[in-house]
Amino acid sequence: MVTPSAVKSRLRTQQIETPSWAYGNSGTRFKVFAQPGVPRTPEEKIDDAAQVHAVTGIAPSVALHIPWDRVDDYAALAKYAEAAGVRLGTINSNVFQDDDYKLGSVTNPDPRIRRKALAHLLECVDIMDETGSRDLKLWFSDGTNYPGQDDIRARQDRLAEALAAVYERIGAHQRMVLEYKLFEPAFYTMDVPDWGTSYAHCVRLGEKATVCVDTGHHAHGTNIEFIVAFLLREGKLGAFDFNSRFYADDDLMAGAADPFGLFRIMYEVVRGGGFEPESGVAFMLDQCHNIEAKIPAIIRSVLNVQEATAKALLVDRDELAKAQDSGDVLGANEVLMDAYHTDVRPLLAELRAEQGLDPDPLGAYRRSGYGERIVAERVGGEQAGWGA
């Protein structure tokens, strides 16, 4: 029997990283919608991330995206974050927004462009040295649109060469996390299209290379929790990018589209030891809030992940194992569903109160007046955003 106190004890260790770009303007390939109060600088993004952590208590780090968050002094930016009550987390590279990368970055047939892309990846490792970040996240938009456009195998060779160069550069206490995506922006082949491709490259590279699972980067019907279970078993699950989708890479709020799916993923995380701090698994949001208010949407997403985790921790694994071992199909399913259908909101409110937090994080944020204040103060300048 799992007790509420045991669940609360484990939840106290939970940490969810928020992405700097989620605080900026975003949109689709058709339009980016600007919102009042959006940050104009990396420092203002950090200020917003600090508000999320202040009301949730479980979002102590913010990921950076280079060059979107480029500054002259990253060590100073790290100190700024510390003073705000958070820390700088994962460094995300960007080799997809330069005209040179139309036919690919590290897999481009042009050696000059491959060198340019690799130089950026190595620059990101330099930044990690300054910020104290552990993880370098790599996502490549590289791929092809038409059969015959380029040599599929040669592109894998080029990819492996670039990854090996980055792997050699990262420090003893740093990691490379390799993300994958089924399609988009390329539509015939993506050079890292699935977890198997990422896993194969990471295995060849060594223990400091791990896979990043973005929950929106799969074909419809993909059993993501199986991928999670497999990668945890192999010691190769490095990070999550949590978000929701209805159709493709929608980047909606985590848990919004399929809260049961998020629960199933988090159960396999708990079952496989990925929730233990020593596992090294990083839990991060990767979302774009195109039409909803940024900070409240991020708070909601953090809470959704927390709720799914609480339910996963409530699964009575002893009873589940008994049912599974005896072949009791319905009984085993019932154990899992009982945990999923439990309303964990009172338990989480109690946990927050014990930690000196407001039991209602969204209400606390709204009552703080921070949203109105940044709208009034952030007038002029260029709002942050990735453009479209």
C-alpha positions in Angstrom: 0.0 0.0 0.0 1.4 3.4 -1.1 0.9 6.1 1.5 0.4 9.8 0.8 3.4 10.7 3.0 5.7 8.4 0.9 4.5 10.0 -2.3 5.0 13.5 -0.9 8.5 12.5 0.2 9.5 11.5 -3.3 7.8 14.5 -4.9 10.0 16.8 -2.9 13.0 15.8 -5.1 11.2 16.6 -8.4 12.7 19.2 -10.7 11.3 20.4 -14.0 13.4 22.7 -16.3 11.6 25.4 -18.2 12.8 26.6 -21.6 13.8 30.2 -22.1 12.1 30.4 -25.6 8.7 29.5 -24.1 8.6 32.9 -22.5 9.1 34.7 -25.9 6.8 35.2 -28.8 6.1 32.2 -30.9 3.7 31.0 -33.6 3.4 28.8 -36.6 4.9 29.0 -40.1 2.0 31.3 -40.9 2.2 33.9 -38.1 3.9 34.8 -34.8 1.5 36.6 -32.5 3.2 39.2 -30.2 2.0 39.5 -26.6 2.5 42.4 -24.2 5.0 41.9 -21.5 7.1 39.4 -23.4 10.8 39.4 -22.4 13.3 41.4 -24.5 16.5 40.0 -23.0 17.8 36.7 -21.6 17.7 38.4 -18.2 14.0 39.1 -18.5 13.4 35.5 -19.5 15.2 34.4 -16.4 13.0 36.8 -14.3 9.9 35.1 -15.7 11.3 31.6 -15.1 12.0 32.6 -11.5 8.3 33.4 -11.1 7.4 29.9 -12.2 9.8 28.4 -9.7 8.6 30.8 -6.9 5.0 29.5 -7.1 5.6 25.9 -8.0 8.8 25.1 -6.1 9.9 22.5 -8.6 11.2 24.5 -11.6 14.7 25.6 -10.4 16.4 25.8 -13.8 15.9 27.4 -17.2 17.4 26.1 -20.4 19.1 28.5 -22.9 19.0 28.4 -26.7 21.9 29.8 -28.6 21.9 32.2 -30.4 18.5 33.3 -29.1 20.0 33.8 -25.7 23.4 35.0 -26.7 25.1 37.4 -24.2 28.6 38.8 -23.9 29.2 37.2 -20.5 27.6 33.9 -19.7 29.2 33.6 -16.3 27.6 36.9 -15.4 24.3 35.6 -16.7 24.6 32.5 -14.5 25.1 34.8 -11.5 22.1 36.8 -12.5 20.0 33.6 -12.6 21.3 32.6 -9.2 20.4 35.9 -7.7 16.9 35.5 -9.2 16.5 32.1 -7.4 17.1 29.8 -10.4 20.1 28.4 -12.3 21.0 28.0 -15.9 20.4 24.5 -17.3 20.6 22.8 -20.6 22.3 24.6 -23.5 20.4 24.1 -26.7 22.2 24.5 -30.1 20.7 26.0 -33.2 21.8 24.9 -36.6 18.5 25.3 -38.4 17.9 29.1 -38.8 20.8 30.1 -41.1 20.4 30.2 -44.9 23.5 28.1 -45.2 21.6 25.2 -43.6 18.9 24.9 -46.3 20.4 21.5 -47.3 21.5 20.5 -43.8 24.0 21.5 -41.2 26.4 18.8 -40.0 25.2 16.5 -42.8 25.3 19.1 -45.5 27.2 17.9 -48.6 29.3 21.2 -48.5 32.3 20.7 -46.2 32.4 24.5 -45.5 28.9 24.5 -44.1 29.6 21.3 -42.0 32.6 23.1 -40.5 30.4 26.1 -39.7 27.8 24.0 -38.0 30.4 22.1 -36.0 32.0 25.4 -34.9 28.6 26.4 -33.4 28.2 23.2 -31.6 31.6 23.5 -30.1 30.8 27.2 -29.1 27.9 25.8 -27.2 30.2 23.6 -25.2 32.3 26.6 -24.4 29.2 28.3 -23.1 28.5 25.3 -21.0 31.9 25.7 -19.4 30.9 29.3 -18.4 27.4 28.6 -17.2 28.2 25.4 -15.4 25.6 23.5 -17.4 25.8 19.7 -17.6 23.8 19.0 -20.8 24.2 20.0 -24.4 21.0 19.2 -26.3 21.4 18.6 -30.0 18.5 18.6 -32.4 19.1 18.6 -36.1 16.6 19.7 -38.8 18.9 18.0 -41.3 17.2 15.8 -43.9 16.0 15.6 -47.5 12.7 16.2 -49.3 13.1 14.0 -52.3 14.4 10.6 -53.2 17.9 10.9 -54.7 18.4 14.4 -53.2 21.5 13.2 -51.3 23.1 10.0 -50.2 21.3 8.7 -47.1 24.2 6.7 -45.8 26.8 9.4 -46.5 24.7 11.8 -44.4 24.8 9.3 -41.5 28.6 9.2 -41.9 28.8 13.0 -41.7 26.5 13.1 -38.7 28.6 10.5 -36.9 31.8 12.5 -37.6 30.3 15.7 -36.2 28.9 14.0 -33.1 32.2 12.4 -32.4 34.0 15.8 -32.6 31.5 17.3 -30.1 31.7 14.2 -27.8 35.5 14.5 -27.7 35.1 18.2 -26.6 32.6 17.8 -23.8 34.0 17.6 -20.3 34.1 14.8 -17.8 31.0 16.0 -16.0 29.1 17.1 -19.2 26.7 15.2 -21.4 25.4 15.2 -24.9 21.6 14.5 -25.3 20.6 13.7 -28.9 17.0 14.5 -29.8 15.1 13.0 -32.7 12.1 13.9 -34.8 10.0 11.9 -37.2 9.6 14.6 -39.8 9.7 18.4 -40.3 11.2 20.4 -41.7 12.4 17.6 -44.0 9.7 15.4 -45.4 11.4 12.5 -47.1 14.2 11.6 -44.7 15.2 13.1 -41.4 18.8 12.3 -40.4 17.8 11.6 -36.8 14.2 10.5 -37.3 13.6 8.2 -34.3 14.8 6.9 -31.0 16.6 4.0 -32.6 18.8 6.2 -34.7 19.6 8.5 -31.7 20.3 5.4 -29.5 22.6 3.8 -32.1 24.7 6.9 -32.4 24.8 7.4 -28.6 25.9 3.8 -28.0 28.8 4.2 -30.4 29.8 7.5 -28.8 29.9 6.3 -25.2 28.4 6.8 -21.8 28.3 10.6 -21.9 25.9 10.5 -24.9 22.2 9.9 -24.2 18.8 10.1 -25.9 16.3 13.0 -25.5 12.7 12.0 -25.9 10.5 14.8 -27.1 6.9 13.6 -26.5 5.7 15.4 -29.7 8.2 13.9 -32.1 6.6 10.5 -32.9 4.2 9.0 -35.3 0.6 8.8 -34.2 0.0 5.7 -32.0 3.7 5.3 -31.0 4.0 3.7 -27.6 6.3 6.3 -26.0 6.3 4.6 -22.7 7.9 1.5 -24.3 10.7 3.7 -25.6 11.2 5.2 -22.2 11.3 1.7 -20.5 13.8 0.4 -23.1 16.1 3.4 -22.8 16.0 3.4 -19.0 16.9 -0.3 -19.1 19.9 0.4 -21.3 21.0 3.4 -19.3 20.5 5.7 -22.3 17.6 7.9 -21.4 19.1 11.4 -20.8 16.3 13.8 -21.0 12.6 14.6 -21.8 11.1 17.4 -23.7 7.6 17.5 -22.5 4.7 18.9 -24.6 1.4 17.8 -26.1 0.2 17.4 -29.6 -3.0 16.5 -31.5 -1.5 16.3 -35.0 2.2 16.8 -35.4 4.8 18.7 -33.4 2.2 21.0 -31.9 4.3 22.0 -28.8 1.1 22.5 -26.7 1.1 22.4 -22.9 2.3 19.2 -21.4 -0.6 16.9 -20.4 -3.2 19.0 -22.3 -3.9 16.5 -25.1 -3.3 13.2 -23.4 -2.9 13.3 -19.7 -3.3 9.5 -19.5 -0.3 9.2 -21.9 1.8 11.4 -19.7 0.8 9.3 -16.7 1.9 6.1 -18.5 5.2 7.7 -19.4 5.8 8.8 -15.8 4.9 5.4 -14.5 7.6 3.8 -16.6 10.0 6.5 -15.4 9.3 5.6 -11.8 9.3 1.9 -12.5 12.6 2.1 -14.3 14.4 4.2 -11.7 14.4 7.4 -13.9 12.8 9.4 -11.1 15.7 8.9 -8.8 18.0 11.9 -8.7 21.1 9.7 -9.3 19.5 8.5 -12.6 20.5 11.8 -14.3 17.3 12.0 -16.3 16.5 15.6 -17.0 12.8 16.6 -17.2 12.3 19.7 -19.3 9.4 21.4 -21.0 9.7 22.3 -24.7 6.7 24.3 -25.7 5.5 27.3 -27.6 2.6 29.3 -26.2 1.3 31.0 -29.3 -2.1 32.3 -28.2 -2.2 31.8 -24.4 -0.4 33.8 -21.7 3.2 32.5 -21.4 3.9 32.3 -17.7 0.5 30.9 -16.6 0.7 28.3 -19.4 4.2 27.2 -18.2 2.9 27.0 -14.6 0.0 24.9 -15.8 2.4 22.6 -17.7 4.7 22.1 -14.7 1.7 21.3 -12.5 0.4 18.8 -15.1 3.7 16.9 -15.1 3.7 17.0 -11.3 0.2 15.6 -11.1 1.1 12.8 -13.6 4.2 12.0 -11.5 2.1 11.9 -8.2 -0.3 9.5 -9.8 2.6 7.3 -11.1 4.0 7.2 -7.6 0.7 6.1 -6.2 0.7 2.9 -8.3 0.8 0.0 -5.9 3.6 -1.9 -7.5 3.4 -4.9 -5.2 -0.3 -5.4 -6.1 0.5 -4.8 -9.7 3.2 -7.4 -9.7 0.9 -10.0 -8.0 -1.7 -9.4 -10.7 0.8 -9.6 -13.5 2.5 -12.7 -12.2 -0.8 -14.5 -11.8 -2.0 -13.5 -15.3 -4.8 -11.4 -13.9 -5.1 -9.1 -16.9 -8.1 -7.0 -15.6 -6.7 -6.9 -12.1 -3.4 -5.5 -13.3 -5.1 -2.9 -15.4 -7.3 -2.0 -12.4 -4.3 -1.3 -10.2 -2.9 1.1 -12.8 -6.2 2.8 -13.4 -7.0 3.3 -9.7 -3.8 5.3 -9.4 -4.6 7.3 -12.6 -8.1 8.2 -11.5 -7.0 9.4 -8.0 -7.5 13.1 -7.5 -4.0 14.1 -6.4 -4.7 17.8 -6.2 -5.4 17.8 -2.5 -2.2 15.9 -1.8 -0.2 18.4 -3.9 -1.8 21.3 -2.2 -0.9 19.8 1.2 2.7 19.3 0.0 3.0 22.9 -1.1 1.7 24.2 2.2 4.3 22.0 4.0 7.0 23.6 1.9 5.8 27.2 2.6 4.2 27.6 -0.8 0.8 28.8 -1.7 -1.4 25.6 -2.3 -2.7 27.2 -5.5 0.3 28.2 -7.7 -1.7 29.7 -10.6 -3.8 31.7 -8.1 -0.7 32.8 -6.4 0.8 34.0 -9.6 -2.3 35.9 -10.6 -2.6 37.6 -7.2 1.1 38.6 -7.3 0.5 41.2 -10.0 3.6 40.2 -11.8 1.8 39.8 -15.1 0.4 43.3 -15.0 3.7 44.7 -13.9 5.8 43.3 -16.8 3.2 44.5 -19.3 3.6 48.0 -17.9 7.4 47.9 -17.6 8.4 46.1 -20.8 7.6 48.8 -23.2 9.8 49.4 -26.2 12.8 47.4 -27.3 12.7 44.2 -29.3 10.6 41.3 -27.9 12.3 37.9 -27.8 11.0 35.3 -30.2 12.1 32.9 -32.8 10.5 34.6 -35.8 8.5 33.2 -38.7 
